[in-house]
């Protein structure tokens, strides 16, 4: 049975790991966002991972060892209770939708989130998405839990949501 696993990647190697996985026909997801970086002499739009040092890999349990041995830049899979942590399909789908439609307001926090109100987005590009409303750094935002890994967050106009 196929599951989403979280591959822990060496620093700044996310894109190279993604290229290698694609070349080997392994299903993966590397969430990327564009942001402006400023140097003393110029500004440049660069693509950066939404979740640094992690690549999401969909495979069977038996294929994980082969992936680790075939790609040395992945040093392990995120553990939980002595086994590799699994991200549920529904959580992964919500995460992908937020990244694809949320633009540059999508961020990531690995801090545990306090339980909040369950909401559904009533209008806008994320219409119908059911998730949890939380307070992060004093701002209200939309959040989707990714199990042990943490939560994906993005700014959201509170007038576009409804309580479940």
N, C-alpha and C positions, 0 to 999 in steps of 0.2 A: 504494500500500500504506500502511495506517495504522500509525503509530508513536507512541510516547509521547515527547514533547519536554518540556524543562524551560524554562518561561518565566521570565525574570528580571523581577521586578516592583518598582516603586518602593516605598520604605519605607511600611509600614502600608496598602498598597493591595490586599492579597490578596483580601479579601472583595468589594471593588468590582469587581475584575477578574473574579472568579468570577461575579458577577451579570451583568456585561456579556457574558461568554462564553455563559452560559446563555441570555440574551436573543437571542443570535445563533445558537443551536443548535449551538455547538461543544462537543464532549465534553471534559471536564476533570476533574481531581481536585484538590481543596484539602483536605489532611488537617488536621483541627481537633481540638483536645483542650480539655477544660474544666479550669480551674484556679482556685484561690481567690486573689484579689488582696487585699492588706490595705492600707488607708489609715489615717490616724490616727483617723478617726471611724467607720469601717465596714469590713466585709469584703464582697466580692462575687465571685460565680462568673462568670468571663468565658471566652469562647471565643477561643483563640489558635491560630495556625498551628503545626503540628508542625515545619514547615520554613519559617522566616521568609524572606520575599522571593522565594519560588518558588511557581509554580502548574504542575502537570503537565497538559499539553495533548495530546490524541490527535487527530492529523490527518495528512493526506497531506503529503508534502514540498512540493508545489506550493501548498498552502493556507497555509503559514507566513507568507509575505510579506503576504497579505491580513489575517491575524490581527494582525501587527505594525502595519500601517497603520491598521487599524480600531480598535485599542485602544492609545492612547498611554501608558497606565500600564505596559504591557509594553515594556521598552526593548530587549530582545534575547532570543534563545534561548541557553542555555548552550552555549558552543562547545567543540569537540574536533577537533583536526587540521584546522582551517579550515572545518569543517562543524558543524551543530547536533548536539549530543550526543543519543543515543537511549537511553532506558531500555527494556530488554527487557520483554516482556509478563510473563514469569515473575517477574522482580524486582518489577514493579509490583503484581502480584497478591499476592505475599508481603507487600509493604509495606502494601497496603490491608488485608489480613487482620490484620496486627499492629496497625494503628491502630484498626480497628473492634473488635477483641477484646481488645486489650491495656490499654485504659483509660488512666489517667493516668500509668502507669509508662513509656509510650512516650516516647522522646526522640530526639534526632538529634545526630550528630557528623559534622563534615566532615573530621576527622583521618583520615589513611590508617590502616587496620587491619592488624595483622600477621596472617599466615595462622594459623588455629587449627583446632581439631578440627571436622570436619563432624558435625552432630548432627541428630536428628529429635526433635520433641516427642512424647512418648509419652502424655501425658494432659493434660487441661485444655482450655481453649477453642481452643488452637492445635494440637491433636492432628494429627500427620501432617506438620506443616511441617518441611521440611528446610532447614537453614541452617548458620551458622557460629558456634561459641562462641568468644568473645574476652574479653579483659580490658580494660575501659574505666574509667579513673580508679580502678583498684585493685579494682573490683567485677566479678564475673562477670555476664555478661548475654548475651542472645540478640541476634544482629545479622544483618541482611540487607543485603548490599551493593547500592548503587544506582549502580554504575559510577563515573564520575568525580565524581559529586556527593558521595559519602561513604557513610555507612551509617546505617540506622535501628537503634536499640537499645532494649531494654526489659529490666527486671529479670525474672528467671525463676528459679523454684525448681529447683535442679539435680537434685532427685529426680524431676522430671517429664520428664527428657530421657534419650535413649539414644544411644550412639555409633554412627555408621554404619560 
